Amino acid sequence: MDILILGGAGQVGTELQAFSWPEGVRVHAPDRRSLDVTDEAAIAAAFDARAYAAVINTAAYTAVDKAESEVATAWRLNALASALLAAETKRRAIPLVHVSTDYVFDGAGDGFYAPDAPVNPQSVYGASKAAGEMAVRSANPRHAIVRTAWVVSPHRGNFVKTMLRLAGEREKLTVVDDQYGCPTSAADLAATLATIALQMAGDERAPTGTFHCVNDGATTWCDFARAIVAGAARRGGRSVAVEGIPTAAYPTPAKRPANSRLSTQSLSDAFGLAPRPWEAALDDILDRLIGPVRSN
């Protein structure tokens, strides 16, 4: 069985390639130079070259603030590429697992967003990802759209690595304390995507639709930063103060959702998957980046 992974150089794509796939499963993760996902002819040629059992699309333009000025680039990768992939996989009867984002919501709601909650993106990034979702839904009925949020890992640039770097440079960190969300381990997300892809590849009756995958529990960016610093200190890192500030004190070109909490109930109902707490996932990431907790 051959599975195509798009966006293999990113956090989730890296973890997908490292995932312990069942015997007989071969994963293929071409880089951007090998496969331009905004080129319809290139996509068709890639599918002509090999019969894929499933496609996992993690490719995305994720520079949230830059997207406000690079509108066309964001829409090409997040919306056009999704439409091309959905059309090509539909034509070949291949299931498509597509990663999306909490930014499709405006963040004004209370509680945890269910997958069927109305979308209302407030940024170019969010709008382009919402358009990509619509393209996938309309073009390929055998799809699983998996929204996630606050993805972190030992790879590439992300919030955990940024906080560790700043804690090594500064005596105090100031972090936004009025945005709520669910941290997500790229490794845990990759395992979920792989499980869904394998089920869809092996069973035409496998669940389809839109799902949410984040680690269990919720926090603010500030409390997340405090947990990172405290976890690093238990492993021999510096312990620095983390001060909360309002969003208004840290203006950015793109508006962030104040509430990014996502409900994973439909994921559990459809696939029997129950994400672990974000604190446990963070410990695993810190173990990989720094080492185990030091005994006193």
N, C-alpha and C positions, 0 to 999 in steps of 0.2 A: 504494500500500500504506500503510495506517494502522497505527501501532504506539502502544499506550497505555503510558505510563510513570507509575507510581505512586511517590510519594516524590520528586517532581522537585525539591524545594527542598533536599534533602540533598546531601552531597558527591558521591555516585555519580549521583544524579538530575541534578545540575547538569552533570556531565561527559557524561552521556548526551544531554542536550539540545545540548551543544556538539560532539558527535561528528559526523564527516563521513559522514553517511548517504548511501547510493547515491541517485542521481537517481530521483525518483518515490516515495521513502519520506517520509511525513509523520508526525512524532511529535507526540503530544498529551500534555501533562503538567499535568493539572488540579491546582490546589492543594486543601488540605483543605477550604476553604470551598466549593469547587465540587463536590467529591466526597468524601463521608465514607465511607471504605472499611470502616467497621464498620456501615454501614446497608445492609441487603440490598436495599431498594427503590431506594435511590440508585444502587447498583451496577447493578441491572437497567436502570434508566433510562439510565445512561451507555452501556451496551452497546446499548440500543435506538436510541440517537441516531446510532451510527456502527458500521460493520462493521470490527472490528479484525482484523488478520492475526496479531497476537501481542501479549501483555501482558508487560511487565517490571515486577515488583513489588519496589521497593527501600524501600517504606514500612515503617517499623518504630519501635517504642519502644526507643530505644538508650541511655537514661539508666540505665546498669547499676546504680549504687548506689541511685538513687531507686526503681527497680523493686522493691527489697526492701520498701518501704513503700507503693508504689503498685501493688500486685499486680494488682488488677482492670484498671487502665488498661493495664498491660503486656500482660496476657493478651488484652484486647480487640483491641489493634492487632496483636500478634504471632501470635496463635492464631486468634481469631474472624475477623478480617479475611481471613486467609489461607484459612480454610475457605470463607468466602463467595465469595472470588475464584475459588478452585479449582472450586467447584460451578458458578458462573456461566460460567466459561470452558469447562468440560466440556460444559455444556448447549449451548453454541454452537460446540463443536468448535474452540476457539481454544487454541493452545499457550501455556503459562504458564511464564515464566522467573522464578524466585523466589530472592531472596537470603537466605542464612542465615549462620550464624556458627560460629566455633571454640568458642564457649561451650557448645555442645551436648556437648562432651567434658569429662571431669573433669580432664584435664591430668596424670593420674598415669602415663600410658604413656610409653614411650621412643620415640625416633625420630619419624618423620613419620606423622601419622594418615592412613590411607586413607579414602575415602568410606564404605566398608562397615564401618569400625571401630564397635564398640558405643558408643552415646551414653550419657552419664551426667551430665547437667547438675548443677551445684552451686549455681546461683543462680536467682532468679526469672526474670531475663532469659533465661538459658540454657534453662530449662524451657519458657518460653513460646515461644521460637524452635523448640525441638525439637517442641513440639506443633503449631506452624505447619507444620513439615516433614511431620509425619504427616498433617495435613489435606490438604496438597497431593498427597502420594503416593496417598492413598486416594480422593480425589475426582476427580482429572484425570490419566489415564494419560499424556497428552501434556505432560509437565512436565520442566523441568530445574531442579533445586535446586542453587544455586551457593553453597557456603560460602566465606567469606572471613575475613580477620583483620587487625587493626591498620591500618585504612584511614586514609590521610592524603592531603592535597591542599592547594591554596591556599585552599579554601573552608571556611566554617563553623569550628567549633571542633574541633581534633584535636591529636595529640601533637606534630607538627612545629611548629605555630603556638604551642603552649604553651611548648615548649622555647625557641623564639626569643624569646618575650616574657620569660620568666624569665631568660634569658641577658643580656638588656638591663637587667635590674633587680638581679641578684644577682652576687656575686663567686664563688659556688660553687653547683652544683646537686647534689642528692642524689636518685638515681633507683634504683629496684628493679633488682637485678642477678641475680635467680634465677628470673625468668620468661622463657621462651624462645618466640619466635614468628617470624612472617614478615611484615614490613611490606608493605603493599599500596597502590599508587597507585590512587586513585579513577578516574583517567583510564584506566589499564590495565584495571582491573576493568570499567569501562563499555564499553570496546572489546570485551572478551570477551563481556559480556552481549549487546551488539548483534550480534556475530557469531553467537552461539547463537540469538538470536531470529530473525534473518534466515534461518538454515538451517532452523529449525523451521517458520517461516512458509511457506517455499518447497518443503519436502519432508516429506511425512507420514512418511517412513522415517528422518528425522533422528534421531540418538541422543537418548535420554531417560534420566532417572535423576538421580543425585546426583554432583556434581563439586566439586572444590576449585579456587579461583582465588586465588592469592597471588603476589607477586613471588618470584623465585627466591632461594634462600638463607635463612638464619635468623640471628637475633641475640637479644640480651637488650634489655630496655628501656634499660638503662644504656648499652650499647654503641651502641644506636640514637641515644640522646641525644648521645653523644660524636661520632657521625658528623654529626649535625645541626649541632652547635656548630662542628665543624671545617669543615664545608661553608660555614656562614655566615661564618666568619672568612676563608675564601678569597675571599669576596665583600665584604669590608670590615666585617663584623660583629665584635662583641666575642668574644674567646676567653677562656672561663672554665673552671675545673676542673669535672669531673663525677665525683662520688664514688658508688660503688656501695653499696647498702644491701640487707639482706634484706627479703623481703615482710613478715616479722613486725614490722619497724620502721616499716611504713607500712600500718597496719590500715585496711580499708575495709569498708563494710556488706556488699558482695557479694564472694564468694570468686572470685578470678581463677584460671584454669587455669595451672599451673606450666609446662606444655608445650602451646603452641598451634601447633606446627609442623604444617603441612598438606601432604600429597603432592598434586602436580598431575599425576601420571602419567595418571590416567584422563581428564583434560581434554585432554592431548596425544593420547592414543590415540583419543578420540572425535571431536575437532574439529581436530586438527593444530595446536593452539595451544601455544606454548612461552613462558611468561612470562619477561621479562628480569630481570636481577638487581635487587634492591631498591636497591642503591647508585646505579644509573643512574637509576632512577625518582625517588629522592630528589634527585639533582642537577637533574632537570627541575623539580621542585617548588620548590626553592630558587632556580632561575633565574627562575621566575615570581613568587616572593615578593620576592626581593631584587635579582636581576639576575645577569649572568654573572660567572664567576670573574675577578677582577682580575689583570692581569699585573703582575709585580714591576718 
